[in-house]
Amino acid sequence: MEYIKVTKDNIESEHICCAISNDRDIQVASKKAWLTERFDEGLVFLKAAERGKCFIEYIPVENAWLPIIAEGYMYIDCLWVSGSFKGHGYSNDLLDQCISDSKSKGKVGLCILTSGKKKPFLADPKYLKHKGFDICDEAAGGIQLAYLPFGADAPKPAFKECAKHPKIDEKGYVLFYTDQCPFNAKYVPIVEQTSRDHGISFKAVHIESKEQAQNAPAPTTTYALFCDGEFLTNEQMNDKRFLKLAGL
């Protein structure tokens, strides 16, 4: 398999795997804008040359959009291989290239979000264990932080206290989200409209900087839905799924 590194120089001409509609689609536009702003911060987006969902996205922890402490680590935003790409070793290829690149940049290890039982939009815990990752911290709600140290002296990463026990003071449904995931550009407005149509108390908090994300009240800053102060899920909602969640 041939892989392509997406950069500021080629992003306009390359598809970005997780959103493969035409470039005028709001999902594609929002994700490409988010990526473009991150490249100077060390973000790497490596993907299969063939069109489809086969890529890895990672960034130095100091510039990662989540509340963790992991000095010297590289954080994997997403490792996604699906459909016809599964079962060919491409996940291993992408992870191996991330490891090699991270070591060359002087990093002490990798870390990534996962869970005790596989959850949507989080790394597969069985795969991570197979590749040598261990769990170094866990937040309430079953969100775990996995790490792969490159040496015995590498410190263990940890969640910040603000995210260790996800909870907020506001009533109703409150969603914290970023533009890291392209699907938010389409589905967050749909859920907002659905809430208005059905008289549901709903507030969307758009996280627009790494500083906001690094002090967020939940580890899953890409999507963190609360209800009456309690963390519910990191799984993105469409209108039907949200109404079912709300009991309607």
C-alpha positions in Angstrom: 0.0 0.0 0.0 1.2 3.5 -0.9 0.7 6.2 1.8 0.4 9.9 1.4 1.2 12.6 4.0 -1.3 15.4 3.8 0.3 18.8 4.2 -0.7 22.5 3.7 0.8 22.1 0.2 -1.5 19.3 -0.9 -4.6 19.3 1.3 -6.7 21.1 -1.2 -6.2 18.3 -3.7 -6.2 15.3 -1.4 -9.3 13.5 0.2 -9.1 13.3 3.9 -10.6 9.8 4.4 -13.0 10.4 7.3 -15.0 12.8 5.1 -14.9 11.8 1.4 -17.7 13.9 0.0 -16.9 16.7 -2.5 -14.8 19.6 -1.2 -17.8 21.9 -1.1 -19.4 19.7 1.6 -19.4 21.5 5.1 -17.9 18.4 6.7 -14.9 18.3 4.3 -14.4 22.1 4.6 -14.5 22.2 8.4 -12.0 19.3 8.8 -9.6 20.7 6.2 -9.7 24.1 7.9 -9.0 22.5 11.3 -6.1 20.4 9.9 -4.5 23.3 8.1 -4.3 25.3 11.3 -2.7 22.3 13.1 0.1 21.4 10.6 2.5 24.1 12.0 1.9 22.6 15.5 3.3 19.3 14.4 0.1 17.4 13.3 0.7 14.5 10.9 -2.1 13.1 8.7 -1.0 10.0 6.9 -3.4 8.2 4.7 -3.7 5.5 2.0 -3.3 6.7 -1.5 -6.5 4.8 -2.4 -9.7 6.6 -1.6 -11.3 5.3 1.6 -11.1 5.2 5.4 -7.5 4.2 6.0 -5.4 6.8 7.9 -3.7 7.9 11.1 -3.7 11.4 12.6 -1.3 12.4 15.4 0.1 15.4 17.1 2.6 16.3 19.9 0.7 16.2 23.3 1.4 19.8 24.1 -0.7 20.7 21.1 -3.3 18.0 21.4 -6.9 19.0 21.9 -7.7 17.0 25.1 -7.0 17.4 28.9 -4.1 15.1 29.6 -0.6 15.3 31.1 1.9 13.4 29.0 5.1 15.3 28.7 7.2 14.2 25.7 4.5 12.0 24.2 2.8 12.0 20.8 -1.0 11.7 20.9 -2.9 9.8 18.3 -6.1 11.6 17.4 -7.4 8.9 15.3 -6.3 5.5 13.7 -9.1 4.4 11.4 -9.0 1.5 9.0 -12.4 0.2 7.8 -14.3 -1.4 5.0 -12.3 -3.2 2.3 -9.0 -1.9 3.9 -9.5 -4.1 7.0 -7.5 -7.3 7.4 -4.5 -6.4 5.3 -2.2 -5.1 8.0 -2.7 -1.4 7.1 -3.3 -0.5 10.7 0.0 -1.9 11.6 1.7 0.0 8.8 0.3 3.3 9.9 1.0 2.7 13.6 4.6 1.6 12.7 5.2 4.7 10.7 3.8 6.8 13.6 6.2 5.1 16.0 9.2 5.6 13.7 8.3 9.2 13.1 7.7 9.9 16.8 11.0 8.3 17.8 12.9 10.4 15.2 11.3 13.5 16.8 12.6 12.6 20.2 9.2 11.6 21.7 9.1 9.2 24.7 6.0 7.3 23.6 2.5 7.3 22.2 -0.9 7.7 23.9 -4.5 7.4 22.7 -8.0 7.3 24.1 -9.8 3.9 24.4 -12.2 2.2 26.7 -12.6 -1.0 28.7 -15.2 -2.3 26.2 -15.0 -1.1 22.6 -16.9 2.1 22.1 -17.7 4.1 18.9 -15.1 6.7 17.9 -12.5 5.3 20.4 -9.5 3.0 19.6 -10.1 -0.7 19.8 -8.8 -1.9 23.2 -8.0 -5.4 21.9 -5.9 -4.0 19.1 -4.0 -1.7 21.4 -3.2 -4.5 23.8 -2.0 -6.6 21.0 0.4 -3.8 19.9 1.8 -3.4 23.4 -0.2 -0.5 24.8 -1.1 -0.5 28.5 -3.8 1.5 30.3 -2.3 4.3 32.3 -5.4 6.2 33.5 -9.2 5.9 33.5 -11.9 8.6 33.8 -15.4 8.0 35.1 -17.6 6.6 32.4 -15.1 4.1 31.2 -12.9 6.3 29.0 -9.3 5.1 29.3 -5.9 6.5 28.4 -3.6 4.0 26.8 0.1 4.5 26.3 3.1 2.9 24.5 6.3 4.1 26.2 9.5 3.8 24.1 11.6 3.3 27.2 11.3 2.2 30.9 11.9 5.7 32.2 9.0 7.3 30.2 6.5 8.8 32.7 2.9 7.6 32.7 0.4 9.9 31.1 -2.7 10.9 33.0 -6.0 12.7 32.7 -6.1 16.2 34.1 -8.4 16.5 37.2 -10.9 18.5 35.2 -11.7 15.5 33.1 -11.1 12.7 35.5 -14.7 12.8 36.8 -16.7 14.4 33.9 -19.4 16.6 35.3 -20.8 20.1 34.7 -23.2 22.3 36.6 -25.7 23.1 33.8 -29.1 21.5 33.5 -30.5 20.0 30.2 -28.4 18.6 27.4 -25.0 20.2 26.9 -22.6 19.2 24.2 -18.9 20.0 24.0 -17.4 19.5 20.6 -14.6 20.5 18.2 -14.0 20.6 14.5 -11.5 17.8 14.7 -14.3 15.4 13.6 -15.9 16.4 10.3 -19.2 14.9 11.2 -19.9 17.5 13.8 -20.2 20.2 11.1 -23.2 18.4 9.8 -24.9 16.8 12.8 -24.5 19.3 15.6 -26.8 21.8 13.7 -29.2 19.0 13.1 -29.4 18.1 16.8 -29.8 21.8 17.7 -32.7 22.1 15.3 -34.3 18.9 16.5 -34.0 20.1 20.1 -35.8 23.4 19.2 -38.5 21.5 17.3 -39.3 19.3 20.3 -38.7 21.8 23.1 -35.7 20.0 24.5 -33.2 22.0 26.5 -30.0 21.8 24.5 -26.8 23.8 24.4 -23.8 23.3 22.1 -20.4 24.5 23.3 -18.0 24.8 20.4 -14.4 24.3 21.6 -12.3 26.5 19.3 -8.8 26.4 20.8 -6.4 23.8 22.2 -6.4 25.8 25.5 -10.2 25.3 25.8 -9.8 21.6 24.9 -7.0 21.0 27.4 -9.2 22.3 30.2 -12.5 20.7 29.1 -14.7 18.8 31.6 -14.4 15.5 29.7 -11.6 13.5 28.1 -13.5 13.1 24.8 -13.3 16.7 23.6 -14.3 15.8 20.0 -17.7 15.0 21.3 -18.9 15.0 24.9 -22.6 15.0 25.6 -23.9 15.8 29.1 -27.4 15.7 30.6 -28.3 17.5 33.8 -24.6 17.7 34.6 -23.8 14.0 34.0 -21.6 12.8 31.2 -23.7 10.6 28.8 -21.7 9.6 25.8 -18.9 10.4 23.3 -21.0 8.9 20.5 -22.2 11.4 17.9 -25.9 11.9 17.6 -28.1 12.3 14.6 -31.7 13.5 15.0 -33.2 10.0 15.4 -30.6 8.8 17.9 -30.9 12.0 19.9 -34.7 11.7 20.2 -34.4 8.1 21.3 -31.8 9.2 23.9 -34.3 11.9 25.1 -37.1 9.3 25.3 -39.1 10.7 22.5 
